[in-house]
Amino acid sequence: MMDRSKFLFVAGCFVALALYPLVAGSYGVDLVTKIMVYAIFALSLELLVGGTGLVCFGHAAFFGIGAYAAVKLSPDSGSSSLLLVFLGSVGAAALYALVMGALSLRTKGVYFIMVTLAFAQMAYYVVHDTPLGGGTDGIYLYAKPALGPLQLDTPLALYGFTLLCLVAVFIKLAVLGNSRFGRALAGIRVNEQRMRATGFATYPYKLAAFTISGSIAGLAGFLFAVKDGFVNPEMLSWHLSGAVLIMIILGGIGHLRGALIGAFAFALLQEFFKSDAIFGAFAKHWLLGLGLTIIASVALLPNGLVGLPAQFRARLTGGKARGAAGAQEGQA
């Protein structure tokens, strides 16, 4: 269960996000909407890596499939059905996750990582090399989905809907983690062999987690397609799979709030190093600055950004304890 301080922190973050459009301009609203989409994407991977101990390097496939399904299910003109496009995008990603998981979960370790990467690359080349995905040019979403009075054709409406999705996903995963199913996943992460010895059939649990994770990534892809109105094969590339893995490592693996923090930290660091006003001509080498920062973060913060307060308290307490011990030795 989440203790009081952690609950207040997460609740405060969501309240701040809800109030942010009141003080932000159009650029700020668009940027935070994109970051919230990445946060949903990071939460989906956190369920696998932090919750189950499965390192998937093909997670962008579900993100991209959800995005492409959103475009394919939308008409060229007029409003599309929000419910139809939403369920179609999530369902398509979940179906591919079910197929990928059914095969890849029969492997372990580095073999599992490579098989998931292979499945993701298969999906990438389908949209890259066939007319289905428009090739390298991608395809456009001309009609934003709507459901009655809910229209996602304005930045504020999309911002509010994305925030609601983020809150819903966070609550769902928090409840799931505290359920019998979540505790079984935690046991699999710690020692799968022991779980089998106690009578648990671990394969169905892992497959269910893999499918749920893929469906949430598909939701993130749907939101990204609606926001940008455009999708391309790079949304399924291994680069994006690596980026979302970095997000949860940066934030702190094993914590839902770490996925949130990591997504925001990663996106804001990108914007920071890309800034011409701050770095001038060096801004075109922003990947170098971002990479060095991430390396430093991993080296100095082994538990991620979420563990920074505890690490600071431990050092402070240790420093005081050493000082007290030194004083006693001096008196002796």
C-alpha atoms as one frame of an Amber mdcrd trajectory, in Angstrom:
protein
   0.000   0.000   0.000   1.074   3.576  -0.707   1.847   5.458   2.512   0.463
   8.895   3.302   3.439  10.925   2.073   3.590   9.085  -1.252  -0.167   9.437
  -1.718  -0.003  13.166  -1.035   2.878  13.546  -3.479   1.025  11.773  -6.301
  -2.244  13.560  -5.537  -0.395  16.888  -5.488   1.152  16.126  -8.889  -2.243
  15.382 -10.415  -3.789  18.513  -8.902  -0.887  20.589 -10.258  -1.406  19.068
 -13.705  -5.118  19.872 -13.537  -4.389  23.512 -12.685  -1.485  23.926 -15.096
  -3.530  25.089 -18.135  -4.705  28.086 -16.091  -1.198  29.562 -16.143   0.338
  27.993 -19.266   0.339  29.049 -22.884  -0.436  26.900 -25.908   3.146  25.585
 -26.139   3.183  24.572 -22.481  -0.165  22.787 -22.764   1.007  20.872 -25.844
   4.322  19.928 -24.193   2.738  18.648 -20.976   0.114  16.736 -22.974   2.941
  14.948 -24.789   4.723  14.237 -21.503   1.542  12.790 -19.970   1.230  10.476
 -22.979   4.809   9.341 -22.367   3.972   8.877 -18.677   1.154   6.481 -19.606
   3.588   4.680 -21.908   6.164   4.467 -19.096   3.551   3.141 -16.650   2.731
   0.354 -19.096   6.365  -0.766 -19.187   6.703  -0.380 -15.418   4.091  -3.125
 -15.011   6.412  -5.491 -16.873   9.858  -4.428 -15.699   9.178  -3.220 -12.171
   6.110  -5.338 -11.447   6.989  -8.652 -13.080  10.733  -8.526 -13.766  10.342
  -8.827 -17.551  12.624  -6.506 -19.516  10.854  -5.925 -22.835  12.800  -4.187
 -25.594   9.942  -4.150 -28.087   7.405  -2.102 -26.197   7.223   0.572 -28.891
   5.389  -1.955 -31.092   2.264  -1.651 -28.935   2.565   2.129 -28.836   2.858
   2.321 -32.619   0.101  -0.206 -33.293  -2.274   1.767 -31.084  -1.383   4.946
 -32.980  -1.770   3.381 -36.433  -5.067   1.741 -35.438  -6.386   5.151 -34.366
  -5.637   6.573 -37.813  -6.917   3.560 -39.746 -10.200   3.521 -37.820 -10.822
   7.227 -38.435 -12.552   8.554 -41.582 -10.910  11.049 -43.913 -13.524  13.671
 -43.071 -16.002  14.338 -40.289 -15.773  13.204 -36.692 -14.888   9.644 -35.829
 -16.374   7.732 -32.912 -14.191   8.184 -29.852 -15.410   4.919 -28.342 -14.761
   2.943 -31.533 -11.298   4.377 -32.130 -10.355   4.111 -28.450 -11.395   0.465
 -28.131  -9.948  -0.404 -31.542  -6.542   1.075 -30.709  -6.331  -0.531 -27.277
  -7.687  -3.833 -28.607  -5.248  -3.992 -31.533  -2.274  -3.377 -29.225  -3.577
  -5.914 -26.696  -4.055  -8.549 -29.413  -0.507  -8.118 -30.692   0.776  -8.207
 -27.098  -1.117 -11.456 -26.538   0.473 -13.067 -29.588   3.938 -11.688 -28.811
   3.709 -12.694 -25.164   2.404 -16.194 -25.907   5.598 -16.917 -27.843   8.248
 -14.719 -26.226   7.381 -15.684 -22.639   8.580 -19.205 -23.361  12.096 -17.758
 -23.304  14.016 -16.071 -20.496  16.705 -13.484 -19.914  18.499 -12.065 -22.916
  16.582 -14.415 -25.231  13.304 -12.857 -24.091  14.712  -9.386 -24.756  15.827
 -10.363 -28.259  12.538 -12.068 -29.151  10.497  -9.025 -28.100  12.842  -6.825
 -30.127  12.367  -9.118 -33.138   8.569  -8.917 -32.859   8.759  -5.133 -32.641
  10.984  -4.952 -35.710   8.538  -7.150 -37.606   5.742  -4.688 -36.869   8.055
  -1.808 -37.774   8.852  -3.209 -41.208   5.179  -3.954 -41.908   4.282  -0.256
 -41.606   7.596   0.902 -43.083   7.705  -1.249 -46.219   4.040  -1.741 -47.121
   1.220   0.595 -48.224  -0.652  -0.298 -45.023   1.319   2.213 -42.981   2.114
   4.719 -45.707   5.786   3.776 -45.799   8.377   6.195 -44.486   6.015   9.143
 -45.062   3.521   7.892 -42.508  -0.192   8.695 -42.560  -2.308  11.584 -41.278
  -5.282  11.654 -38.935  -7.726  14.105 -40.506 -10.755  13.559 -38.248 -10.354
  13.901 -34.480 -12.554  11.477 -32.518 -15.586  12.703 -30.585 -18.231  11.240
 -28.282 -21.284  13.449 -27.932 -20.217  16.752 -26.361 -16.678  15.450 -25.797
 -14.599  16.776 -28.693 -10.838  16.212 -28.807 -10.199  18.787 -31.520  -8.966
  21.482 -29.112  -5.716  21.419 -27.091  -7.475  21.950 -23.746 -10.008  19.178
 -24.361  -7.246  16.762 -25.328  -5.185  17.858 -22.314  -8.066  17.133 -19.943
  -8.831  13.779 -21.554  -5.165  12.745 -21.434  -4.961  13.705 -17.766  -8.061
  11.626 -16.999  -6.498   8.665 -18.811  -3.250   9.098 -16.870  -5.056   9.191
 -13.518  -7.183   6.169 -14.472  -4.138   4.144 -15.560  -2.223   5.045 -12.399
  -5.143   4.047 -10.152  -5.707   0.852 -12.115  -2.080  -0.222 -11.775  -1.976
   0.772  -8.093  -5.061  -1.352  -7.365  -3.683  -4.164  -9.515  -0.396  -4.095
  -7.629  -2.143  -4.488  -4.282  -4.382  -7.321  -5.488  -3.720 -11.048  -5.369
  -2.716 -10.845  -9.030  -0.191  -8.086  -8.289   1.300  -9.995  -5.379   1.692
 -13.031  -7.624   3.551 -10.893 -10.157   5.797  -9.589  -7.375   6.555 -13.166
  -6.363   7.427 -14.028  -9.957   9.758 -11.051 -10.092  11.572 -12.083  -6.913
  11.772 -15.848  -7.477   9.722 -17.504 -10.211  11.014 -20.980  -9.402   9.786
 -20.705  -5.820   6.389 -19.502  -7.043   6.121 -22.616  -9.188   7.089 -24.764
  -6.221   4.218 -23.298  -4.207   1.729 -24.284  -6.906   1.455 -21.143  -9.060
   1.307 -21.554 -12.833   3.418 -18.502 -13.589   3.003 -18.461 -17.372  -0.669
 -17.302 -17.382   0.154 -14.541 -14.896   3.031 -13.276 -17.027   0.948 -13.466
 -20.206  -1.884 -11.519 -18.571   0.562  -8.849 -17.369   2.131  -8.673 -20.833
  -1.258  -8.210 -22.491  -2.421  -5.570 -19.999   0.870  -3.727 -20.459   0.473
  -3.802 -24.240  -3.087  -2.469 -24.039  -1.980   0.490 -21.901   0.847   1.233
 -24.352  -1.773   1.125 -27.122  -3.790   3.721 -25.220  -0.715   5.961 -25.126
  -0.266   5.475 -28.881  -3.907   6.402 -29.495  -3.491   9.630 -27.522  -0.258
  10.482 -29.325  -1.896  10.012 -32.740  -4.827  12.217 -31.757  -2.494  14.903
 -30.416  -0.176  15.088 -33.426  -2.626  14.028 -36.125   0.190  12.061 -37.733
   1.936   8.719 -37.303   5.084   7.268 -38.868   7.136   4.069 -38.535   9.531
   5.658 -36.032   6.808   5.209 -33.419   7.551   1.468 -33.538  11.345   1.730
 -33.620  13.707   0.235 -31.065  14.886   3.767 -30.263  11.541   4.529 -28.638
  11.573   1.214 -26.771  14.966   2.193 -25.372  13.773   5.689 -24.494  10.806
   4.475 -22.436  13.065   1.981 -20.655  15.386   4.875 -19.773  12.386   6.789
 -18.400  11.538   4.156 -15.812  15.211   3.630 -14.910  15.664   7.371 -14.474
  12.564   7.638 -12.316  13.144   4.474 -10.324  12.158   0.921 -11.262   9.597
  -0.687  -8.990   7.589   2.469  -8.279   4.588   3.748 -10.226   5.383   7.310
  -9.247   8.918   6.663 -10.506   7.503   6.090 -14.000   5.709   9.442 -13.773
   8.792  11.266 -12.526  11.031   9.566 -15.090   8.776  10.472 -18.022   8.653
  14.129 -16.992  12.383  14.259 -16.213  13.361  12.653 -19.525  11.127  14.896
 -21.643  12.136  18.061 -19.811  15.825  17.183 -20.105  15.314  16.813 -23.849
  13.727  20.256 -24.036  16.491  21.703 -21.866  19.390  20.418 -23.970  17.604
  21.337 -27.221  17.262  24.963 -26.134  19.202  27.337 -28.388  18.730  30.124
 -25.840  20.679  28.151 -23.220  23.243  26.177 -25.218  23.474  28.094 -28.476
  25.216  26.118 -31.221  25.779  23.166 -28.853  22.008  22.573 -28.836  22.330
  20.580 -32.062  24.391  18.054 -30.043  21.632  17.707 -27.441  21.890  13.911
 -27.432  25.400  14.162 -25.987  24.273  16.304 -23.073  21.238  14.104 -22.451
  23.329  10.937 -22.519  25.918  12.262 -20.079  23.174  13.424 -17.708  21.496
  10.017 -17.749  24.816   8.247 -17.137  25.499  10.541 -14.183  21.992   9.974
 -12.818  22.317   6.190 -13.001  25.747   6.322 -11.323  24.748   8.716  -8.534
  21.119   7.628  -8.037  21.002   3.813  -8.046  17.323   3.877  -7.015  16.378
   6.582  -9.490  14.941  10.016  -8.821  12.231   8.527  -6.634  14.902   7.367
  -4.172  16.601  10.760  -3.946  14.840  11.905  -0.697  15.674   8.645   1.095
  19.262   8.775  -0.156  19.593  12.351   1.067  18.152  11.469   4.493  20.475
   8.465   4.776  23.536  10.579   4.034  22.389  13.296   6.409  21.706  10.812
   9.207  24.977   9.006   8.551  26.889  12.271   8.626  25.370  13.222  11.958
  26.041   9.761  13.387  29.680   9.912  12.298  29.990  13.376  13.805  28.562
  12.200  17.134  30.857   9.161  17.162  33.863  11.405  16.485  32.912  13.712
  19.332  32.635  10.799  21.750  36.055   9.509  20.699  37.513  12.961  21.222
  36.049  13.141  24.743  37.428   9.696  25.506
